[in-house]
Amino acid sequence: MAFKQVEQISQFLQVAEHYGINTTDIFQAVDLWEGKNVACVQQTLMNLGRLAVAQDNGLFSGDPNWFPKKSRENPWYFSDNQLQEGKNVIGLQMGTIHGGSQAGMTGYAMPCQIL
């Protein structure tokens, strides 16, 4: 009986992979059978539902808001002029010196003098 159930889980996983789920997103049959990695099983089912909603082929009947929407590519195109203008901007990641001072700073593990 146990072998038959594990075999059916494996068949489900093969169908899920054929349907379009990435092999890295599919749980192992032992995960479900032994109940050890239930989060991975849930993630596979969520990915399967998200894919069913995204394909919109009529096989999914239910509330599509249960599953996060699959992201789509959103390319940005910039002209050469825009790219040149971007080279002239100094971003805040490079740092600023507005109000910056090291006054009162002590070195690491140096005691503060109390007077």
PASEBA-1860 file (N, C-alpha, C; in nm, 3 decimals):
! residues 115
1> MAFKQVEQ> 0.083/-0.120/0.000/0.000/0.000/0.000/0.087/0.126/0.000 ~ 0.190/0.128/0.084/0.276/0.246/0.093/0.350/0.268/-0.038 ~ 0.396/0.159/-0.100/0.468/0.173/-0.226/0.378/0.232/-0.334 ~ 0.253/0.191/-0.336/0.157/0.241/-0.435/0.133/0.392/-0.416 ~ 0.123/0.436/-0.292/0.100/0.578/-0.265/0.221/0.662/-0.304 ~ 0.341/0.613/-0.274/0.461/0.686/-0.314/0.472/0.690/-0.465 ~ 0.432/0.583/-0.532/0.434/0.579/-0.678/0.336/0.682/-0.737 ~ 0.219/0.696/-0.675/0.121/0.794/-0.722/0.171/0.937/-0.701
9> ISQFLQVA> 0.240/0.961/-0.590/0.299/1.093/-0.566/0.403/1.122/-0.673 ~ 0.485/1.023/-0.708/0.587/1.040/-0.811/0.524/1.069/-0.947 ~ 0.413/1.005/-0.976/0.343/1.032/-1.102/0.290/1.175/-1.105 ~ 0.237/1.221/-0.992/0.191/1.359/-0.983/0.305/1.456/-1.009 ~ 0.422/1.428/-0.952/0.537/1.516/-0.971/0.584/1.518/-1.116 ~ 0.577/1.405/-1.184/0.613/1.400/-1.325/0.517/1.482/-1.409 ~ 0.388/1.474/-1.378/0.288/1.553/-1.450/0.307/1.702/-1.422 ~ 0.338/1.736/-1.298/0.361/1.877/-1.263/0.481/1.932/-1.340
17> EHYGINTT> 0.586/1.852/-1.352/0.703/1.896/-1.428/0.668/1.910/-1.576 ~ 0.589/1.818/-1.628/0.546/1.827/-1.769/0.456/1.949/-1.791 ~ 0.379/1.986/-1.690/0.289/2.101/-1.699/0.365/2.233/-1.704 ~ 0.488/2.235/-1.649/0.568/2.355/-1.660/0.634/2.400/-1.530 ~ 0.622/2.324/-1.423/0.688/2.360/-1.297/0.837/2.329/-1.310 ~ 0.923/2.419/-1.265/1.067/2.396/-1.269/1.104/2.279/-1.180 ~ 1.204/2.204/-1.222/1.246/2.087/-1.143/1.300/2.129/-1.007 ~ 1.354/2.249/-0.998/1.405/2.296/-0.868/1.292/2.332/-0.773
25> DIFQAVDL> 1.170/2.353/-0.824/1.056/2.390/-0.740/0.971/2.271/-0.700 ~ 1.009/2.151/-0.740/0.928/2.033/-0.712/0.984/1.959/-0.591 ~ 0.895/1.920/-0.501/0.936/1.847/-0.381/0.965/1.701/-0.416 ~ 1.029/1.633/-0.324/1.054/1.490/-0.338/0.933/1.413/-0.284 ~ 0.908/1.295/-0.340/0.793/1.215/-0.296/0.804/1.181/-0.147 ~ 0.924/1.163/-0.098/0.944/1.129/0.043/0.903/1.246/0.133 ~ 0.918/1.369/0.083/0.881/1.486/0.162/0.733/1.482/0.201 ~ 0.650/1.445/0.106/0.506/1.438/0.134/0.472/1.311/0.212
33> WEGKNVAC> 0.532/1.200/0.173/0.499/1.071/0.236/0.535/1.071/0.384 ~ 0.655/1.121/0.418/0.698/1.121/0.557/0.654/1.246/0.633 ~ 0.609/1.348/0.560/0.564/1.471/0.623/0.676/1.551/0.685 ~ 0.797/1.539/0.630/0.912/1.607/0.691/0.934/1.747/0.635 ~ 0.907/1.767/0.509/0.933/1.897/0.447/0.803/1.949/0.385 ~ 0.708/1.978/0.468/0.575/2.018/0.423/0.579/2.156/0.355 ~ 0.672/2.241/0.396/0.684/2.374/0.335/0.720/2.361/0.187 ~ 0.805/2.266/0.153/0.843/2.244/0.014/0.723/2.192/-0.066
41> VQQTLMNL> 0.643/2.107/-0.004/0.521/2.056/-0.070/0.425/2.172/-0.096 ~ 0.408/2.259/0.003/0.320/2.373/-0.013/0.370/2.467/-0.122 ~ 0.500/2.488/-0.127/0.556/2.576/-0.230/0.532/2.520/-0.370 ~ 0.543/2.389/-0.386/0.517/2.327/-0.516/0.371/2.346/-0.556 ~ 0.280/2.327/-0.462/0.138/2.344/-0.492/0.104/2.490/-0.525 ~ 0.169/2.583/-0.455/0.147/2.725/-0.485/0.199/2.759/-0.625 ~ 0.315/2.704/-0.660/0.369/2.728/-0.794/0.281/2.667/-0.902 ~ 0.226/2.551/-0.874/0.136/2.486/-0.969/0.009/2.569/-0.988
49> GRLAVAQD> -0.047/2.619/-0.879/-0.166/2.704/-0.890/-0.138/2.834/-0.962 ~ -0.023/2.895/-0.933/0.013/3.019/-1.000/0.029/2.997/-1.150 ~ 0.089/2.885/-1.188/0.107/2.853/-1.330/-0.027/2.826/-1.397 ~ -0.118/2.758/-1.328/-0.250/2.730/-1.385/-0.328/2.858/-1.409 ~ -0.317/2.953/-1.315/-0.387/3.081/-1.332/-0.324/3.160/-1.447 ~ -0.191/3.158/-1.457/-0.121/3.236/-1.559/-0.148/3.183/-1.699 ~ -0.162/3.052/-1.714/-0.183/2.996/-1.848/-0.321/3.027/-1.902 ~ -0.419/3.043/-1.814/-0.555/3.084/-1.852/-0.609/2.998/-1.967
57> NGLFSGDP> -0.599/2.865/-1.951/-0.647/2.774/-2.054/-0.777/2.705/-2.014 ~ -0.841/2.752/-1.908/-0.969/2.698/-1.867/-0.959/2.579/-1.772 ~ -0.840/2.533/-1.740/-0.826/2.420/-1.651/-0.838/2.459/-1.504 ~ -0.820/2.586/-1.474/-0.831/2.633/-1.336/-0.967/2.698/-1.316 ~ -1.041/2.649/-1.215/-1.168/2.711/-1.181/-1.165/2.740/-1.032 ~ -1.152/2.864/-0.999/-1.145/2.902/-0.859/-1.107/3.048/-0.849 ~ -1.073/3.089/-0.731/-1.035/3.227/-0.708/-0.888/3.246/-0.744 ~ -0.859/3.323/-0.848/-0.719/3.342/-0.889/-0.639/3.426/-0.791
65> NWFPKKSR> -0.706/3.492/-0.695/-0.635/3.575/-0.598/-0.567/3.493/-0.489 ~ -0.587/3.363/-0.489/-0.521/3.277/-0.392/-0.372/3.267/-0.418 ~ -0.332/3.286/-0.542/-0.195/3.263/-0.583/-0.130/3.394/-0.626 ~ -0.002/3.413/-0.594/0.067/3.534/-0.641/0.080/3.530/-0.792 ~ 0.069/3.647/-0.853/0.078/3.653/-0.999/0.220/3.628/-1.044 ~ 0.232/3.561/-1.156/0.363/3.534/-1.213/0.417/3.663/-1.272 ~ 0.540/3.694/-1.241/0.598/3.819/-1.290/0.625/3.809/-1.440 ~ 0.618/3.924/-1.503/0.645/3.932/-1.646/0.766/4.020/-1.670
73> ENPWYFSD> 0.826/4.002/-1.783/0.942/4.082/-1.818/0.899/4.226/-1.844 ~ 0.976/4.321/-1.793/0.946/4.462/-1.811/1.075/4.534/-1.850 ~ 1.114/4.524/-1.976/1.242/4.586/-2.016/1.232/4.737/-2.022 ~ 1.341/4.802/-1.988/1.351/4.947/-1.997/1.452/4.981/-2.105 ~ 1.415/5.073/-2.191/1.504/5.114/-2.299/1.538/5.261/-2.281 ~ 1.667/5.291/-2.284/1.714/5.428/-2.268/1.788/5.471/-2.393 ~ 1.770/5.596/-2.430/1.845/5.650/-2.544/1.989/5.675/-2.501 ~ 2.075/5.696/-2.600/2.216/5.724/-2.568/2.229/5.854/-2.490
81> NQLQEGKN> 2.143/5.952/-2.520/2.146/6.079/-2.450/2.112/6.059/-2.302 ~ 2.011/5.977/-2.272/1.973/5.950/-2.134/2.083/5.877/-2.058 ~ 2.151/5.786/-2.127/2.260/5.714/-2.063/2.376/5.807/-2.031 ~ 2.405/5.903/-2.119/2.512/5.999/-2.093/2.477/6.090/-1.976 ~ 2.350/6.132/-1.967/2.308/6.217/-1.856/2.320/6.143/-1.723 ~ 2.297/6.015/-1.723/2.307/5.937/-1.602/2.449/5.928/-1.549 ~ 2.546/5.942/-1.636/2.686/5.936/-1.592/2.728/6.063/-1.517 ~ 2.653/6.171/-1.532/2.688/6.297/-1.468/2.627/6.313/-1.329
89> VIGLQMGT> 2.541/6.222/-1.289/2.472/6.233/-1.160/2.552/6.155/-1.056 ~ 2.577/6.218/-0.943/2.642/6.149/-0.833/2.532/6.099/-0.740 ~ 2.520/5.970/-0.732/2.416/5.911/-0.649/2.452/5.915/-0.502 ~ 2.352/5.900/-0.417/2.375/5.902/-0.273/2.453/5.779/-0.227 ~ 2.458/5.674/-0.310/2.535/5.557/-0.272/2.684/5.590/-0.265 ~ 2.727/5.693/-0.338/2.868/5.731/-0.337/2.902/5.815/-0.216 ~ 2.803/5.857/-0.141/2.828/5.931/-0.018/2.818/6.082/-0.037 ~ 2.786/6.148/0.071/2.782/6.294/0.072/2.854/6.340/0.198
97> IHGGSQAG> 2.885/6.468/0.203/2.952/6.520/0.322/2.867/6.627/0.390 ~ 2.739/6.628/0.363/2.651/6.726/0.425/2.638/6.697/0.573 ~ 2.698/6.779/0.655/2.687/6.764/0.799/2.770/6.650/0.854 ~ 2.855/6.592/0.772/2.935/6.480/0.818/3.054/6.527/0.900 ~ 3.075/6.465/1.012/3.188/6.500/1.097/3.224/6.378/1.181 ~ 3.350/6.366/1.212/3.393/6.257/1.297/3.419/6.304/1.439 ~ 3.370/6.421/1.473/3.389/6.473/1.607/3.318/6.383/1.707 ~ 3.388/6.350/1.812/3.330/6.267/1.916/3.341/6.118/1.889
105> MTGYAMPC> 3.396/6.081/1.776/3.411/5.939/1.744/3.532/5.883/1.817 ~ 3.519/5.763/1.868/3.632/5.696/1.931/3.660/5.570/1.851 ~ 3.782/5.523/1.865/3.817/5.400/1.796/3.747/5.280/1.857 ~ 3.751/5.171/1.789/3.685/5.050/1.834/3.749/5.002/1.964 ~ 3.670/4.973/2.063/3.711/4.920/2.192/3.792/5.018/2.274 ~ 3.786/5.146/2.241/3.856/5.245/2.322/3.757/5.300/2.423 ~ 3.798/5.311/2.548/3.705/5.360/2.649/3.683/5.510/2.635 ~ 3.565/5.553/2.668/3.534/5.696/2.669/3.588/5.757/2.799
113> QIL> 3.640/5.875/2.791/3.692/5.941/2.910/3.578/6.014/2.980 ~ 3.559/5.983/3.102/3.455/6.050/3.181/3.526/6.147/3.273 ~ 3.495/6.274/3.263/3.559/6.377/3.345/3.467/6.430/3.449
END
